[in-house]
């Protein structure tokens, strides 16, 4: 996964551990209350009723607030880290999502390659974005029609493509995987009748192969 995907993964696992811990405590308290505060057959009296207990009320108000604050802190910290932009990425890619495909414009070293797709049923037949392994890539997102979402599951990271927001205000960077291969991508936001066919692929190659690709395709539209 990407560096940014690793941050998402750690946050997800940490949230699940915290949720399971809270669940164990809550279920334990429920079982304890059922066992030790149930009505006894040998007694006609109800178990002691606890109400207006100020320390308990403060406890179950303060503890959830602390939990929410902790969750908020880690979420905000990780979000800021994932959306941090380095001043000089290795490659810049403009991603234009439209009903119902993608246009990828790659810029590197003053050269420019554009790939335009069409709706397909298999991501291998869709537009292919070629990138080198182990590089920092900046994506600038734009859409002329409705909301789309740029998603490559293998990257564990996605971002909405929202019309009306200038591309300069809707961008992110990732460190690409170090493993060459072809990775499926798709739109993750329901955007119309051919949403399910809005497929593409990202091909990660070694730097030498990427350089040859840019040199042979520069200035063309595929």
C-alpha positions in Angstrom: 0.0 0.0 0.0 1.0 3.6 -0.3 2.4 5.6 2.6 -0.9 7.4 2.9 -2.7 4.1 2.7 -0.7 2.9 5.7 -1.9 5.9 7.7 -5.5 5.0 6.8 -4.9 1.4 7.8 -3.4 2.3 11.1 -6.2 4.7 11.9 -8.8 2.0 10.9 -7.2 -0.7 13.0 -6.8 1.6 16.0 -10.5 2.7 15.8 -11.6 -1.0 15.8 -9.4 -1.8 18.8 -10.9 1.1 20.7 -14.4 0.1 19.7 -13.9 -3.5 20.7 -12.5 -2.4 24.1 -15.5 -0.2 24.7 -17.8 -3.0 23.6 -16.2 -5.5 26.0 -16.6 -3.1 28.9 -20.2 -2.3 28.1 -21.2 -5.9 27.6 -19.4 -6.8 30.8 -21.4 -4.1 32.7 -24.6 -5.4 31.2 -23.9 -9.0 32.3 -22.8 -7.8 35.7 -26.0 -5.9 36.2 -28.1 -8.8 35.0 -26.4 -11.3 37.4 -26.1 -9.2 40.5 -29.0 -6.8 40.4 -31.8 -9.1 39.2 -34.9 -9.7 41.1 -34.6 -12.7 43.4 -37.3 -15.4 43.6 -37.0 -15.5 47.3 -37.8 -11.8 47.7 -40.8 -9.8 46.7 -38.7 -6.6 46.9 -37.2 -5.0 43.8 -33.4 -4.6 43.6 -32.1 -1.3 45.0 -32.8 1.5 42.5 -30.0 3.9 41.8 -31.0 7.3 40.6 -29.8 10.9 40.8 -26.2 9.7 41.5 -24.1 12.7 40.6 -20.7 11.0 40.5 -22.0 8.3 38.2 -23.7 10.9 35.9 -20.5 12.9 35.8 -18.6 9.7 35.0 -20.7 8.6 32.0 -20.7 12.2 30.7 -17.0 12.9 31.0 -15.7 9.6 29.8 -17.5 9.6 26.4 -16.4 13.2 25.9 -12.8 12.2 26.5 -13.2 9.3 24.0 -14.6 11.5 21.3 -11.8 14.0 21.9 -9.2 11.3 21.5 -10.8 9.9 18.3 -11.0 13.5 16.9 -7.3 14.1 17.7 -6.0 11.1 15.9 -8.3 11.6 13.0 -7.4 15.2 12.5 -3.7 14.4 12.9 -3.8 11.6 10.3 -5.9 13.6 7.9 -3.4 16.5 8.0 -0.6 14.1 7.4 -2.3 12.4 4.4 -3.3 15.8 2.8 0.1 17.4 3.3 1.6 18.6 0.0 5.3 18.5 -0.8 6.5 21.6 -2.8 8.2 19.6 -5.5 6.5 16.2 -6.3 8.2 14.0 -8.9 5.2 13.9 -11.2 2.0 15.9 -11.6 -1.2 14.3 -12.9 -4.5 16.2 -13.7 -7.5 13.9 -13.2 -10.7 15.0 -15.0 -13.7 12.9 -14.2 -16.7 13.1 -16.5 -19.8 11.1 -17.3 -18.6 8.4 -17.6 -14.9 8.0 -17.8 -11.6 9.7 -17.1 -9.0 12.0 -18.7 -5.5 11.8 -17.2 -2.9 14.4 -18.1 0.6 13.5 -16.9 3.3 16.2 -16.7 6.9 15.4 -15.9 10.1 17.2 -17.0 8.3 19.6 -19.2 6.6 16.8 -21.2 2.9 16.1 -21.3 0.9 12.9 -22.0 -2.9 12.8 -22.1 -5.1 9.7 -21.9 -8.9 9.9 -22.5 -11.2 7.0 -21.8 -14.7 5.8 -22.4 -17.2 3.6 -20.4 -16.0 0.0 -20.2 -17.1 -3.2 -18.5 -13.5 -4.3 -17.6 -11.0 -2.0 -16.0 -8.3 -3.5 -18.3 -10.0 -2.0 -21.3 -10.4 1.5 -19.7 -8.0 4.4 -19.7 -4.6 3.5 -18.2 -2.5 5.9 -16.1 1.2 4.9 -16.3 3.4 5.9 -13.3 6.8 4.9 -12.0 7.2 3.0 -8.8 8.3 4.6 -5.6 7.7 8.2 -6.6 5.7 11.1 -5.1 2.8 11.9 -7.4 0.5 14.9 -7.1 -3.1 14.5 -8.4 -5.2 17.6 -9.2 -8.9 16.7 -9.5 -11.6 18.3 -11.5 -15.1 17.5 -12.9 -17.3 19.4 -15.4 -20.6 17.8 -14.5 -21.4 15.9 -11.3 -19.5 14.6 -8.2 -17.3 11.6 -8.9 -14.6 9.9 -6.7 -11.1 8.9 -7.7 -10.4 5.5 -6.1 -7.6 2.9 -6.5 -8.4 0.2 -3.9 -4.8 -1.0 -3.8 -3.7 2.5 -2.7 -6.2 2.5 0.3 -6.9 6.1 -0.5 -9.6 8.0 -2.5 -10.8 11.5 -3.0 -14.0 13.0 -4.2 -13.9 15.0 -7.5 -16.3 17.9 -7.0 -17.5 20.2 -9.8 -17.2 23.9 -9.1 -14.0 23.6 -6.9 -10.9 24.8 -8.8 -8.4 22.0 -9.3 -5.8 23.9 -7.3 -8.0 23.6 -4.2 -8.7 19.8 -4.7 -5.4 18.0 -4.8 -3.5 15.3 -3.0 -0.2 13.5 -3.1 0.7 9.8 -2.7 4.0 7.9 -2.7 3.4 5.1 -5.2 3.9 1.5 -4.4 7.3 -0.1 -4.9 5.7 -3.1 -6.7 5.2 -2.9 -10.5 1.9 -4.1 -11.7 -1.5 -3.1 -13.0 -4.0 -1.9 -10.4 -7.8 -1.4 -10.9 -9.4 1.9 -10.3 -13.0 3.1 -10.4 -15.4 5.9 -9.5 -16.6 5.5 -5.9 -19.5 8.0 -6.1 -22.8 7.1 -7.7 -22.8 9.5 -10.7 -25.4 8.3 -13.2 -26.5 5.5 -15.4 -23.0 4.3 -16.5 -21.3 4.8 -13.1 -20.5 1.1 -12.9 -18.6 1.3 -16.2 -16.4 4.3 -15.1 -13.3 2.1 -14.8 -9.6 2.7 -15.3 -6.3 1.2 -14.3 -3.0 2.4 -13.0 0.1 0.7 -14.3 3.2 1.0 -12.1 6.5 0.5 -14.0 10.2 0.9 -13.3 11.7 4.3 -13.9 13.4 3.4 -17.1 10.2 2.0 -18.7 8.3 5.1 -17.5 10.9 7.4 -19.2 10.5 5.5 -22.4 6.8 5.8 -22.2 6.9 9.5 -21.7 9.4 10.0 -24.5 7.3 8.0 -27.0 3.9 9.4 -26.0 4.7 13.1 -25.2 2.3 15.5 -26.9 -0.1 12.7 -27.9 -3.6 11.9 -26.7 -4.4 8.3 -26.3 
